Amino acid sequence: MLEFDRNKMFNLLMEIASKTYKSNGVVNNAGDVAVSQPRKSVIKASNDSDRSTKTNVTLHDGSEYTGQWLNGEPDGSGTRTWPQREADSEVKASKYLIMYEGELQCGRAHGSGKCKYANGDTYDGNWENDEKHGAGEQINKKGVQMRGNWTNGHLQGKGTEKWPNGDQYEGDFALSKKHGDGIFRFNDGSCYTGEFKENAINGYGKYVWSDNRQYEGYFKDNKMEGIGKYTWPKGETYEGEYQNDKRHGKGKFIWPDGRVYDGYFQDGKKHGEAEYTDKNGEKKKGVWDQGKHSEWL
């Protein structure tokens, strides 16, 4: 019968335990086990280890890529350049990329990056699936700066547009055009506050010139059109109809001394029947022709 040796069994168990602990931690001088820090995410570690860096790789569209690479395509940080391409229109040239530098995912611009287009425009900001998407700034070849939030390649919602001469717009955009409510400040000190449509002043608004002339009313394609009120610095006012930026139709012109012309206008001039009030308050009717009084009725 074999004799059971308790001391040998105890030593054997301690040896096995020691090997097991050392595979997951460190045994200190006191014999205690200090557990090692947990590893990073397996997926992240795998991506980091799989990602490599390649230089001057020619891609299927003729572009050349230098940067990080994963699963057979650009992924991570890199720079992509295209050969200069001729475009038969300015619209096409504004869409042809010649350089992109930034983050990519699955071969597409995705994350933070900057680019240059064939027509000279540049963009610096966020991307999603090869489209400008998120906060960013675009500067065209003329130096016009557009800044705000982009959606599927277009400035959308609140944003700003600034010109090299000092003109600037702040307000709503739709498909990269001024559209909605906004303020346009001109470099001469004039200012328009109101509605825009398709990049033009359209709808109701107020325009104040640098010499303090004011118009408040309706506009169409950057011109006064419809009902509005025009005020001059010296106190004259006109309130009535406009057409193609001129007083046209029924309206009332009032002078600071109390005189009033209440009648019709044509191409900016008094024309047709009207009631005239002199500075003493006396009223009488008459006829005007191309701005000149022709007869009293």
C-alpha positions as CSV (number, residue, x, y, z in Angstrom):
1,M,0.0,0.0,0.0
2,L,1.4,3.4,-1.0
3,E,2.1,5.9,1.8
4,F,0.3,9.2,1.3
5,D,2.8,12.1,1.7
6,R,0.9,15.2,2.6
7,N,3.9,17.5,2.2
8,K,4.6,16.4,-1.4
9,M,0.9,16.8,-2.3
10,F,0.8,20.3,-0.8
11,N,4.0,21.4,-2.7
12,L,2.6,20.0,-6.0
13,L,-0.6,21.9,-5.6
14,M,1.3,25.1,-4.9
15,E,3.4,24.6,-8.0
16,I,0.4,24.2,-10.2
17,A,-1.3,27.2,-8.7
18,S,1.8,29.3,-9.2
19,K,2.0,28.4,-12.9
20,T,-1.7,29.3,-13.4
21,Y,-1.4,32.6,-11.6
22,K,1.7,33.6,-13.6
23,S,-0.2,33.2,-16.8
24,N,-2.7,35.9,-15.7
25,G,-0.7,38.0,-13.3
26,V,2.5,38.6,-11.4
27,V,3.4,36.9,-8.1
28,N,5.1,39.3,-5.7
29,N,7.7,38.6,-3.1
30,A,5.1,37.9,-0.5
31,G,3.5,35.2,-2.6
32,D,0.3,37.2,-3.4
33,V,-1.0,37.4,-7.0
34,A,-1.2,40.9,-8.6
35,V,-3.8,40.6,-11.4
36,S,-2.8,42.3,-14.7
37,Q,-4.8,45.1,-16.3
38,P,-7.6,43.8,-18.7
39,R,-6.8,44.0,-22.4
40,K,-8.4,46.5,-24.7
41,S,-11.4,45.6,-26.9
42,V,-10.6,42.6,-29.0
43,I,-12.2,44.2,-32.1
44,K,-10.3,47.5,-31.7
45,A,-7.0,45.7,-31.1
46,S,-7.6,43.6,-34.1
47,N,-8.4,46.6,-36.3
48,D,-5.3,48.5,-35.1
49,S,-3.1,45.5,-35.7
50,D,-4.5,44.8,-39.1
51,R,-4.3,48.4,-40.3
52,S,-1.1,49.1,-42.3
53,T,0.3,52.1,-44.0
54,K,0.8,52.1,-47.8
55,T,2.3,54.8,-50.1
56,N,1.6,55.8,-53.6
57,V,-1.1,53.2,-54.3
58,T,-3.0,53.7,-57.5
59,L,-6.7,53.1,-57.0
60,H,-9.4,52.0,-59.4
61,D,-10.4,55.6,-60.4
62,G,-6.9,56.6,-61.2
63,S,-6.3,58.4,-57.9
64,E,-3.2,57.9,-55.8
65,Y,-3.4,57.1,-52.1
66,T,-0.9,57.3,-49.3
67,G,-2.1,56.4,-45.8
68,Q,-3.6,53.7,-43.6
69,W,-5.1,50.6,-45.2
70,L,-7.5,48.0,-43.9
71,N,-9.3,45.0,-45.5
72,G,-7.9,45.8,-48.9
73,E,-8.9,49.5,-49.1
74,P,-8.1,53.0,-47.6
75,D,-9.2,53.2,-44.0
76,G,-8.0,55.5,-41.3
77,S,-5.9,58.7,-42.0
78,G,-4.5,59.3,-45.5
79,T,-4.1,61.5,-48.5
80,R,-5.7,60.9,-51.9
81,T,-4.9,62.8,-55.1
82,W,-6.5,62.8,-58.5
83,P,-5.0,63.8,-61.8
84,Q,-6.1,67.3,-63.0
85,R,-9.3,66.8,-65.0
86,E,-10.8,69.0,-67.6
87,A,-14.4,69.9,-67.1
88,D,-16.8,71.2,-69.8
89,S,-18.7,73.3,-67.2
90,E,-18.1,75.2,-64.0
91,V,-20.7,73.0,-62.3
92,K,-18.7,69.8,-63.1
93,A,-15.4,71.4,-62.1
94,S,-16.9,72.3,-58.7
95,K,-17.5,68.5,-58.1
96,Y,-14.2,67.1,-59.4
97,L,-11.9,66.4,-56.4
98,I,-8.2,66.7,-57.0
99,M,-7.1,66.3,-53.4
100,Y,-8.5,64.9,-50.1
101,E,-6.6,64.7,-46.9
102,G,-8.1,63.3,-43.7
103,E,-10.1,60.4,-42.3
104,L,-11.5,57.6,-44.5
105,Q,-13.7,54.6,-43.9
106,C,-14.0,51.7,-46.3
107,G,-12.4,53.7,-49.0
108,R,-14.6,56.8,-48.6
109,A,-14.1,60.2,-47.0
110,H,-15.6,59.8,-43.6
111,G,-14.8,61.9,-40.5
112,S,-12.7,65.0,-40.5
113,G,-10.9,66.1,-43.7
114,K,-10.1,68.8,-46.2
115,C,-10.2,68.8,-49.9
116,K,-9.6,70.8,-53.1
117,Y,-11.7,70.8,-56.2
118,A,-10.7,71.2,-59.9
119,N,-12.2,74.7,-60.0
120,G,-10.1,75.9,-57.1
121,D,-12.8,75.6,-54.3
122,T,-11.7,74.1,-51.0
123,Y,-13.6,72.6,-48.1
124,D,-12.4,71.8,-44.5
125,G,-14.7,70.0,-42.2
126,N,-16.7,66.8,-41.5
127,W,-17.6,64.1,-44.1
128,E,-19.9,61.2,-44.3
129,N,-19.8,58.5,-47.0
130,D,-17.9,60.8,-49.4
131,E,-20.2,63.8,-48.9
132,K,-19.7,67.0,-46.9
133,H,-21.8,66.3,-43.8
134,G,-21.6,68.1,-40.5
135,A,-19.8,71.3,-39.5
136,G,-17.5,72.7,-42.2
137,E,-16.2,75.7,-44.2
138,Q,-16.0,76.0,-47.9
139,I,-14.1,78.8,-49.7
140,N,-14.6,79.2,-53.5
141,K,-12.0,80.3,-56.0
142,K,-13.2,83.9,-55.6
143,G,-12.7,83.9,-51.9
144,V,-16.3,83.6,-50.9
145,Q,-16.5,81.7,-47.5
146,M,-19.5,79.6,-46.6
147,R,-19.6,78.2,-43.1
148,G,-22.2,76.1,-41.2
149,N,-23.7,72.7,-41.1
150,W,-23.7,70.6,-44.2
151,T,-26.1,67.8,-45.2
152,N,-25.3,65.4,-48.1
153,G,-22.9,67.9,-49.7
154,H,-25.0,71.0,-49.2
155,L,-25.0,73.9,-46.7
156,Q,-28.3,73.4,-44.9
157,G,-30.0,75.3,-42.0
158,K,-28.2,78.2,-40.2
159,G,-24.9,79.4,-41.7
160,T,-22.9,82.4,-42.9
161,E,-21.5,83.6,-46.2
162,K,-18.8,86.2,-46.5
163,W,-17.2,88.0,-49.5
164,P,-13.7,89.4,-49.8
165,N,-15.2,92.9,-50.3
166,G,-16.8,92.8,-46.8
167,D,-20.3,91.8,-47.7
168,Q,-21.7,89.1,-45.4
169,Y,-24.9,87.1,-44.9
170,E,-26.1,85.3,-41.8
171,G,-29.2,83.2,-41.8
172,D,-31.0,80.2,-43.3
173,F,-29.7,78.1,-46.2
174,A,-31.2,75.3,-48.3
175,L,-29.1,73.3,-50.8
176,S,-26.3,75.8,-50.3
177,K,-28.5,78.8,-51.3
178,K,-29.7,81.7,-49.1
179,H,-33.3,80.6,-48.4
180,G,-35.5,81.6,-45.5
181,D,-34.9,84.4,-43.0
182,G,-31.6,86.2,-42.9
183,I,-29.5,89.4,-42.6
184,F,-27.3,90.7,-45.4
185,R,-24.9,93.4,-44.5
186,F,-23.3,95.3,-47.4
187,N,-19.8,96.7,-47.3
188,D,-21.1,100.3,-47.7
189,G,-23.1,100.1,-44.5
190,S,-26.5,99.2,-46.0
191,C,-28.4,96.3,-44.5
192,Y,-31.3,94.0,-45.4
193,T,-33.2,92.0,-42.9
194,G,-35.9,89.7,-44.1
195,E,-36.8,86.8,-46.3
196,F,-34.7,85.2,-49.0
197,K,-35.6,82.6,-51.7
198,E,-33.2,80.8,-54.1
199,N,-30.3,83.2,-53.2
200,A,-32.3,86.4,-53.8
201,I,-34.2,88.9,-51.7
202,N,-37.8,87.6,-52.0
203,G,-40.7,88.1,-49.7
204,Y,-41.1,90.6,-46.8
205,G,-38.2,92.5,-45.4
206,K,-36.6,95.8,-44.5
207,Y,-33.8,97.5,-46.4
208,V,-31.8,100.3,-44.8
209,W,-29.4,102.2,-47.0
210,S,-26.1,103.8,-45.6
211,D,-27.7,107.3,-46.0
212,N,-30.6,106.2,-43.8
213,R,-33.2,105.8,-46.5
214,Q,-35.5,102.9,-45.6
215,Y,-37.9,100.6,-47.3
216,E,-40.1,98.1,-45.6
217,G,-42.4,95.8,-47.6
218,Y,-42.3,93.2,-50.2
219,F,-39.5,92.2,-52.6
220,K,-39.2,90.0,-55.7
221,D,-35.8,89.0,-57.1
222,N,-33.9,91.7,-55.2
223,K,-36.3,94.5,-56.2
224,M,-39.2,96.3,-54.5
225,E,-42.4,94.6,-55.6
226,G,-45.8,94.8,-54.1
227,I,-46.9,96.9,-51.1
228,G,-44.3,98.8,-49.2
229,K,-43.3,102.0,-47.4
230,Y,-40.3,104.1,-48.3
231,T,-38.9,106.8,-46.0
232,W,-36.3,109.5,-46.7
233,P,-34.0,111.0,-44.1
234,K,-35.6,114.4,-44.5
235,G,-39.0,113.1,-43.7
236,E,-40.7,112.4,-47.0
237,T,-42.6,109.1,-47.1
238,Y,-44.3,107.0,-49.8
239,E,-46.6,104.2,-49.0
240,G,-48.2,102.1,-51.7
241,E,-47.6,99.8,-54.7
242,Y,-44.2,99.0,-56.3
243,Q,-43.3,97.3,-59.5
244,N,-39.8,96.5,-60.7
245,D,-38.2,98.7,-58.0
246,K,-40.4,101.8,-58.9
247,R,-43.5,103.4,-57.5
248,H,-46.2,102.0,-59.7
249,G,-50.0,101.8,-59.0
250,K,-51.9,103.3,-56.1
251,G,-49.9,105.1,-53.5
252,K,-49.6,108.1,-51.2
253,F,-46.6,110.5,-51.1
254,I,-46.3,112.8,-48.0
255,W,-44.0,115.8,-47.6
256,P,-42.7,117.0,-44.2
257,D,-44.6,120.3,-44.6
258,G,-47.9,118.5,-44.7
259,R,-48.5,118.3,-48.5
260,V,-49.9,115.0,-49.7
261,Y,-50.3,113.3,-53.1
262,D,-52.8,110.5,-52.9
263,G,-53.3,108.8,-56.3
264,Y,-51.6,106.9,-59.1
265,F,-48.0,106.4,-60.2
266,Q,-46.4,105.0,-63.3
267,D,-42.7,104.0,-63.6
268,G,-41.9,106.0,-60.4
269,K,-43.7,109.2,-61.5
270,K,-47.0,110.7,-60.5
271,H,-49.4,109.7,-63.3
272,G,-53.2,109.8,-63.5
273,E,-55.9,111.1,-61.2
274,A,-55.1,112.0,-57.6
275,E,-56.2,114.0,-54.6
276,Y,-53.7,116.7,-53.6
277,T,-53.5,118.3,-50.2
278,D,-51.5,121.5,-49.8
279,K,-49.6,122.5,-46.7
280,N,-52.6,124.4,-45.4
281,G,-54.8,121.3,-45.5
282,E,-56.8,122.3,-48.6
283,K,-57.7,119.4,-50.8
284,K,-58.4,119.3,-54.5
285,K,-58.4,116.7,-57.3
286,G,-56.3,116.9,-60.4
287,V,-54.5,115.0,-63.2
288,W,-50.8,114.3,-63.5
289,D,-48.9,113.2,-66.6
290,Q,-45.4,111.6,-66.2
291,G,-44.8,113.5,-63.0
292,K,-46.2,116.9,-64.1
293,H,-49.5,118.4,-63.0
294,S,-51.7,118.9,-66.1
295,E,-55.1,120.1,-64.9
296,W,-57.4,120.5,-61.8
297,L,-60.7,118.8,-61.8
